[in-house]
Amino acid sequence: MNKQKVSSFQMGVLFFVFMTGSSVIFVPGPLIGKAGAGAWISLLLSGAVGFSILMMLLYLNRRFPGLDYIDYSRALIGNVLTVFFGLATISYLLQMQAAIVVGVGLFMVGAMMRETPMYAFTALIFLIAACTARAGIEVMARMFTLIMLATTFFIAIVLILAIPEYQPEQLLPILPKGLLPAVSGAYYTFGFPYSEVFLFGMLLPFVTGDKPGKKLLKSMSFAFGANLLALCTVTVCALMVFGPVSAASPFILYSVARLVEFQEIIQRIESIIGISLILGSFMKATLSLYVLSLFIAKLCRLKDNNTLIIPLALTGFLMGLVTYDSNTQWGSIVTGIHPLWTGLALFVPLLILTVVAVARLGKS
């Protein structure tokens, strides 16, 4: 198994990249459709659950230093239950990596290059993601730090230049239909992206240093807060520009960028949002593919996860061709099925492990 190591800071960068990469483009529009002006409340609610998942992972990482999710799952509940829960998790991770890349393909076909077949984009992204994942976590940490700075800058520039379009009155009323729409929005954002914090249970052991617990806690908490702030900011800005109509666009930040004009010099800068979406989704797809290969290798007691990466990328590509054929179908699966699937395949097993670990500590 790969023995590469990264610092606590680099792990925080990877965490921010994974949580923010594609969600900052895909989440705000559908979320506003479900929760309206209370969309930011939905993010706070689901973010609280996501933060609890992160705390459970960090607790288990401290209890079992140097071990990943599969290792301490075997130690706590035995091999049979670990394999049972692991198969459910693998089923979700396979579908998840396909959904990430197909989202980019649907965006490119729907917003930019309508005559190009979607597989032309998904095949290239899977190929590049597989090559990057095979390079290892150290390479990803260094590369993604630079890409993160560029994409964050692009998004910030768009939001700043769009200030003349903001109408703060569109933020009110916040909850005209009560709390239920906000809860519905929280259900959606629990499935994507906050339950996906779970994947870092396979990556935290790569952090180097003696007893990196405090640094890791600080780095991961800061990255989580930055992600929540970024999603809330983009959602609020979209509401101020389009109001309830924001729900009509699945790529609302792209629509905001199309409105930007600055003294007839800076216009039609939506292409940089397209670039940000592609880069963010590429980084998230790469990390998902890498974690999936680690998960299967550990579950099957294989020595090298790299041999699995290319076959898994091919599997994800084929699943994308078979499973999704439109934005509507992609949206219905991500908003309706994903939250329940992640709850059963990711959140419940992790909660069981945490409860067992706490109970055993109390008995010792």
N, C-alpha and C positions, 0 to 999 in steps of 0.2 A: 504494500500500500504506500502511496505517496507520503514522503516525510517532510514536505515543504512546510515552512512556517511564515507567518505574517505577524505584524505588530498589532497591538490593541487599536491603534489609530486606523491602520489599514482595514481591520475587520469592521470598524465603524463605517468607513467609506463604502466597503462592499455592502454593508447592511443598508445604508442610505440609498445607494444605487439600486439595489434589488427592490426596495420598497417603493421608490419614487419613479424609477425608470420609465415604465409605461403607464403607471396609474395616474400620473399628473396630467396625461393627455386623455386617457380613456374614462377616468372616473367622474369628473365634474358634470358632464352633460347628462348621463343617465341618472346620476345621483340627484341632480336638481329636478329631473322628471319625477322622481319618487318623493322627494322631501320638500321641494320648492325652496322658499327662502330659509327654511330650517335645515338646509343641507349641511351647514357647518356644524350644527348640533349632532347630526348623524355621524359625522366624522369624529367628534369628541367621544360619542358613545362607543363606537366600534374601536376607536383608538385606545380607549380604556381597556377593552378586552384584549386588544393586540399587545398592549403594554404588560398585561398580566401573563400572557404567553411568554413574552420576553423574560419576565422575572422568573417564571418557572424554569426556563431553559438555563438561565444564569445560576439559579439555585442548584440544579442538577449538575451543572458544569463544575461548581465549587465542591459539591459532595463527591463527585467522581472525576477528579482532575485527570486530564489526558485521555478520557474516554468519550466516545461520541454517543449519539442517541441509541443506536443498536446495541452498543456495549453495555450501557447501564440498564437498558430495557431487559436484556438477558439476565443481568445480575438481580433485577428487582422482581420480574414476573416470570422468568423462565423462557426457554427457547420456543416452546410451542405457542404460547400467547404472543411472543415477539414476532414470530413468523406470521401468525394470523393477522395481527394488526398491521404488520409490514406489507402484506399483500394488498390490503385496502389502501395503504398509503401509496404504494407503487402505482395502483390504478389511477389515483388522482394525479400523481406527479407526471405520468405519461400524458394524460389529457391536458394538464396544465401547460407543459412546454409546447404542445401543439397550439393551444389557445393563444399563447403569447405571440408566437410567430405569425399565426393566421391573422391576428389583429392588425399587424403591420401590413400584411398582404391586402386585407380588406380596405385599409386606409389608402394605400397606394392606388389600388384599382378604383376606389370610390371617389377620391379627391384629386388625383393627379393624372394617372395613366390608365384611362378607362379601357383602352383596347388591348392592354397587355394581360395575358393570363396570370392569375394569382400565383401559380406555382413557380413562375419565374422569379418572384421575390422570396417566397418561402424557402425554396431550395437553396438560394444563395445565403440567406440568413442562417439556416441550419448548418450549411457547410462551414461558414466562417465561425459560427458559435462552437461547432465541434472541434475545429482546429485550435481555437483559443482555449477551450476547456482542456484539451490534451496538453497544453503548455503548462497547466497547473495554476494553483491559487496565487502563487507569488507573482507570476506574470499578470494575472487578472487584476490583482491589487494595484500594481504599478500602472497598468494601462488604464484601468477604470477611474483612477484618481484624476488623470488628465481629462478624460472624456467627461467626467462628472462636472468639472470646472467649466468646460465649454458649454455643455447643455444647460447648466444652471444660469450661466451668463446670458445665453440666448433667450431663455424664458423670462428672466428678469427684465431684459431690455424690452421685450414685447409688452409686458405688464406696465412698465413705466411709460412707454410711448403711447399706450392706450388710455392714459389718464384723462384726456379730453373727452373720451366717450363714456366715462363713468357717470352713472346717475344713482347716487346713494339711496334715493327714495325707493328704489326698486328692492331694497333689502327688507322692506316692511310691507305687510305684517309678517312676523317671523313664523308664527304657528297659527295660521288662520283656521286650520282644520284640526287643531289639537296636536297631541304628541305622536299619534299613530303614524303619520307620514314620515316623521323623523326616525321612528323605530324601524319602519320599512327600509329607509335609506341606510340605517345602521346595519341591518341584516345584509344588505348588498355589499357594503364596504367591509363587513366582517369577512365575507368570502373572498373579496378582492379589494385591498391587498392584505388586510391585517392578520388573518389566520395564517397567511403564508410565512409569518415570522418563524413558524415551526421549522422551516428548512435549515435554519442556522444551528439547529441541534447537531447537525452533521459537520458544521464548519468551525464551531467554537474551539474544539481541541487543537486547531491549527495555530492558535495564538501562542506566541513565544514568550519567554520570560519566566522567572520564578514567581509563583503566586500572582498571576496577572489579574486577579479578581477585581480589585478596586478600579484599576485602569480600564478594564474591559467593561465594567458596569457603567463607568462614566462615559466612555466612548459610545457604547451601544445606546445608552439613554439619550445622549445628545443627538445621535443620528436619528433615533425614533422621534424625538421632539422636532427636529428639523424637517423630517418627512411630514409630520402632522401639520406643521406650520405651512409648508409648501402647498399641501393639498387644500387646506382651508383658505389660503390666500388666493390660489387660482380659482377656487369655487366662488368665493365672494366677489372677485373681480369679474368673473363671467356673469354672475347675477346682476352686478351693477351695469354691465353693458347690455345684456339681452333680456334680463328679467326671466319670467317664466318660460319664454321662448327658447331659453338655453337648452331645454330638453329636446328640441328638434334636431340638434346636431350632436352626433356621437363623438365628434372631435372639436369640442367647444373652443379650446385654446387656439386651434388652427383658424377657426372662424373669427376669433378676436384679432389675430394677427392680420387677417385680410382687411380689417378696418383701419389699420394703422397708417397714418400719413403725417409726415413732418416736413412742412414748408416745401412740398413738391420734390423733395430730394429723397426722402426715405418713404417708399411705398411698396405695397405688395410684398411684405417680408414673411409671408406665411411659409415660404420654403425653409426658413431656419427652424420653424416648429416641426416641419416634416422631418428635417435632419435630426432634431432632438428626439422625436418619436422613434425613428429608426435606431439611433444610437442607444437610447434608453431600453428599448425592447431587446436589442442585441445583447446588452449587458445582462439583462434579467434572464433571457433565454440561455445564455452561457452558464450563469450560476445555477439555474434550474437543472440544466443538463449535467453539470458537474456533480451536483448534490444527488441527482437520481442515480448516476453511475456509482457514486460512493455508497449509497443506500443499498443498491442491489448487490454490490460486491461484498459489503459487510454482512448482509443477510444470508448470502450464499457462501460465505467464508472464502471468497476469492482473494488472491494476493494483490492483483493489479486491477484498478478500476478503469484505467485508460483503454483497455481492450473492449470495454462496453460502450464507449462514448459514440463511436461512429454508428454501430448498429442501433443505438437508442435514438440518435439524431435521425436516422433513416425511418425508424418507427414513428417518431413524432411527425415527420414530413408526410408520411402516408396517412396517419391518423387525421392530419389537417385536411387532406384532400377528401377523405371519406366523411368526416364529421361535420364540417362547416361548408356552406355554399353561399351564405349571405350574411349581411350585417345583422339582420333580424334574428337569424338562428344563432349566431355568435352571441348577440346580446341576451337572448333568452336563456342560454345555457349559463353564461357568466353571472347574470343577475339573479336567476332563479334556482339553478341546480348547484352551482359552485358553493354557495354558503352552507347548504345542508351537507354536501359532500365533504367539504373541509372540516365541518364540525364533527362528523363521524370518523373521518379518516385521519385527521390531524389533531384536533383539539381534545377529543375524548381520550385517546390513548395517552397523550401527554399529561392530561389531568390525572389519569389513573396512576401513572408512574410517579408523579409528584406526591400524590396522597400516600402511596406505598412508601416512598422514600421518607416522608415526614413521619409516618407511623413507625417505621423501623428505627428512625433516629430516636423517637420517644421511648422505645423499648430498650434501647442500648444503654 
